[in-house]
Amino acid sequence: MSETVKLNLDDIQTLCQTVLAKSGFGPDHAQAITETLATCQFDDCQSHGLFRLFMCAETMKAGKIDGHAAPVVTPSDNAIVRVDAQGGISLLAFQSALPVLIEKTRTHGIAAMVINRCYHFSALWPEVERLSSAGLAAMAMVPSHSWVAPAGGTRGSLGTNPLAFSWPRSGKDPFTFDFATSAFARGEIELYRRAGKPLPEGVAIDKDGNPTTDPQAAMEGAMLTFGSYKGSALSIMIELLAGPLIDDLTSLESMEFAEGAGGAPYHGEIILAFDPAQFSGGRVSENDARAERLFADIADQGARLPSQRRYAARSRNMARGFVEVSKSLYDDLQVLAQQV
């Protein structure tokens, strides 16, 4: 078993703030990024926790991101709140527009946040769970870079294109899922590469279009969607809703924009929020009970609801006050903190 290092919340915040500030992120962006990375790390999601500091530093080094960009929220009378990230990380833009999205959802029953001109690198569940904690159901979608081949294809045309959803539950953790439409997350492939482990079968192809379990060959070739044509169709839908619909880039265009530089993809994001009180005609309690009956029937069969392991990890880590990360990752982050 590999060695681990114990980090408490203060350790994580200090490490994140140090790397981000030295990389060139202003205090507002650094705080928003740190909050998300700490959330993911305490949920034991290694691929979206402290590991993402490397991408943050790489994105800044690529020279296109603005680490001090102040998001601009555009006023409107309709159910759409549009926020221009102005070439910054999406997280601060989301935080800036969140109160407006909640207000519009309460007013109209359904509302959407459109984030344009942003760099996105993180998990989506912290965003949709911010909305479910306010009693709203929510969905979020983003494209990425064209790392993923469509079903039957031989090269990347689609992004990893994650989809997240969260449903509020009174007195309980929300029902939440957040998954890439690719068979494997890009960050997971990088973790496999760093660990020298082969990938599972059926998640990637090499640059010649042949199946591969070699993480490096996968990163030089293309990833595959889950569920063959079903995952591919869902991924294309996300390309359209989080790209042309909101006047922003597709994954192909994001890859072109990067011009071979590393770092996070540049594109847009769409978040949809639903007010159960208005959709149910005010019968929230009755319909919450119906939802809970469904969840109970699933659990009664021994099935696991999405995110249950993540919530269990969060509870365990919060109770003991620390998380464990691999010593190799911690050592690499210490080197990064000195280099940037």
N, C-alpha and C positions, 0 to 999 in steps of 0.2 A: 504494500500500500504506500502511495506517495506521501511525502511529508506535507503537513499543512501548517498554516499560520493563522492564529486567531486575531480577528480585527473587530473592535467595537465600532459603534456608529461614529464616534469622534475620530477614530483612526481613519475610517473610510472617507469622512468629510474632509479631513486634513489632506489625505492623499489626493483626492479628487481636486480639491481647490489648488493644491500645489501644482499638479500637472497642468490643469486647465489654465491657470494664471500664467505660468511660464510658457505655455503654448501660444498665448495671445488672446485668450477669451477674457472679456470684461467681467466685472463682478456679477452683473445680472444674469448673463449667459452661464457663467460658472455655477451660480447657485441653482439655476433651473436644471442644468445637466447633472449636477451632484445629487439633487433630490431624486431624479429618476434612476440614476445608477445605484444609489443606496437602496431604493425600493426594490429594484431587481435583484441586488445582491442578497438582501435579507429574505427574498423569496427563493433563494438558491437557484436563480436562473443565471448560471455562470456565463453563458454566451452574451447576455445583455447587461451584465453588471460591470465590475471594474475592468474587465477585459476590453470594454468599448473605449477606454481611455486611449488605447493605441490608435483607434480610428479617429478620435477627436484630434489627437496630435498630428496624425497623417493628413487629415482634412485641412488643418491650418497650414501645414507645410506645403500642401499643393498650391496654396496662394490665391484661391478664389473666394473663400469664405470671409465674411466680415464678423470678427469676434466681438464687435461693439455695436452692431446694428440694432437700432431701436425699432421694434415692430410698429406698424401703423394700422390701426383698426379703422375701417371705412364705415361711417354711419349709414344706416339704411332704414327704410320703413317696412321692408318685407321680412321674410323669415330667414334670410341669409346674412350671416355676419362674415365679412371678408377681411382678412388680415394679411398684410404684406410683410413677410419676414425680412425683406430687403437684403437677401443674401446671407442671413444668419441661420443658426440652428433653429429647428421648428419648435422646440420646447418652450422657449420664451414667448414666441408668437402665440402658442396655444394658451399659456397662462394669461397673457394679456387680453385675449378675446373670450376666455371662458365665462366670466360673469355676464357678458353680453349674450352669449349663446344660451345660458341658463334662462336669462330674462326673456329672450325671444321664444324659447321653447314653452315657457309658462304662458306666454301671450298667445302664441299661434297653435300650440299643441305639438307641432313638429318644427324643427329648425335645423339649419346646417351651418357649420363653420367651414370656410374655405381658407386654407393657408396657401399662399402663393410665394414663389421664389424662396424656398427654404431648403436647407440641408437636413435630412432625416437619417438617424442612425439607430434609434432606440426601439424598445418594445412599445406596442400600442396599448397594452392593458392598463398601464397607469393613467392613461388619458380617459379611456372609457369608464374606468372605475371612479374617476373624479366625478363623472356625471351620474353614475349609479348611486354614489354616496349622497347625491342631491335628490335622489328619488326618481331619476330619469333613466330610461333605457337608452342605450347608445351603441352606435357602430362607427368604426373608423377604418379607413383604407388609404394605402399609399402605394405607388409604384416604386421602382428602385433603379438599378442598372439592368441592361438586357443580358443577364447571366443565365437565363432559363430558356431551354428549348421548348417550343410548343409540342404537343403530342404528335408523334410522327415526324418531327423535325430533327435537324442535325446541328443547329447552331442557336445561340441565344437570341431570342426576339423579345422575351418577356422578362419582367422583374420577378423577384421573390414574392412580391405583391401580397403582403400580409393583410388579413382581415381580422378585426377584433370586435367583440360584442360583449356587453355587460347588462345584466338584468338585476334591478334592485330587489333585495329580500329583507324584509323587516326583521331586525335583530340578528341577522345572519350575514355571512360573507356573500357577496353577490354571485350570481351564476355568470361566469366570465369565460370566454375562450379567446385566444389570440394565436393564430397560426399562419405560417407562410403557405402560399399555394404551391410553392416548390416542395418537393418531397423531403428536403432537408433545408434548414436555415443556413445562410451563407456563413454566419458566425460559427455554427457548429462544425462546418467543414474545416474552417481555420483551426478550431480547437483540436479536431482529429489530426490535422496536419502537424500541429505543434506537439501532439502526444505521440506521433508516429504510428497511429492506429489506422487500419483500413476502414473505408466506409462500408455501410451495408450495401448489398446488391440493389440495383434498380433506382439509384438516386442521382446518378450522373453519367455523363458520356465524356470521352476525351475529345481533343481537337479534331479528330478524324470521324467523330460521330459514333465511336464504338463504346460499349458499356465499360465502365471502369470503377474500381473501388479504391484507386489511388487518389488521396485528397489533392495532391499537387496537380495531377492530370485533370481532375475535375475542375479545378480553378482555372486551368488553361483551356478547358473545353467548355462544357455547359452543364448546368443542373437540369433535373427533370421535374415536371409537376407531379403532385400526388394524384392518384386516381386516374392517370392517363388523360383521356379526353374530357372527363368531368372537371378535373383540376385545371386543365388547360383553358376550358371555357370560362371557369370562374376567374382565372387569372386575367384573361382578356377583358372581362367585365370590369375588373378593378382598374386595368389600364385606362379604360374609357371613362369611368366615373371619377377617377382621381387624376385624369390627364386632360383630354379634350373638353370634357364637360365643364371643368373649372378653369379653362384657359391656361393649362400648364403642360409640362413636358411628359411624354411617354418615357418608358424605360430606355427605348432605343435612343431617343433624343437626349436623355440624361447622360447616357454613355458617350454620345458624341460631344456633349458639352464639356465632359471631363477631360477630353483630349488626351487620354492615356494617363492622367494624373491619378494618384490614389485618393483614398478618403471616402467620405460619405457621399451618397448620390444627391443630386440637386434636382428638385421637382416640386410638386405640390402635395397637399393632403386634404382629404374631405372627412369631416366628422358629422354624423347625423344623430340628432337627439329627439326622443319621443317622450311626451308627458303622459304617463298612464292614467292620470286623473281625467284628462280630456278624451283620450282614446276610448276609455272604458265608460264614458258617460257618467263619471263620478263614482262608479262602483269598483273602487280600487280594492277594498278589503275582500270583497267577494271573489274578485278575479285573482288577487294574490293567493287566496286559498286554493284556487284551481291550479295555479302554477305550482304551489307547494305539494299538492296531491301528485302532480306529474313527477316532481323531483323525488318524492318519497317512493313512488312506484319504481322508479329507476334504481334507487338505492336498495330497495327491498330485494332486487334481483342480484345484488352483489356487484352491480355496475358502479363505476366511479364517475362522478360529475367532473367536467373539465375544471381545472385549477385547484382541485381539492388538495393535491400534493403540495402545490405552491402555498396555499393558505396554511397547511400544516407546517411547512418549513418556516413560514413567516412567524407563526405563533411560537414555534420552538426557538427560533433565533432571537425573537424579541424577548422571550421569557429568560433566556440565559444571557442575553445582552451582547452577543457576539456572533460572527459568522466565521466559517473556516474557508480559506482559499488555499490553493496549492502553493507550496513554497516557491516553485519555479515561476509561477505567475507573479507572486509578490516580489521576487527578486528582479524580474524583468521590469516591473512597474517602478521599482526603486531606481533602476538604471534609467528608465524613461524620464523620471522626475529630475535626474541630473543632466540628461542630454538636451531636453527641450529648452 
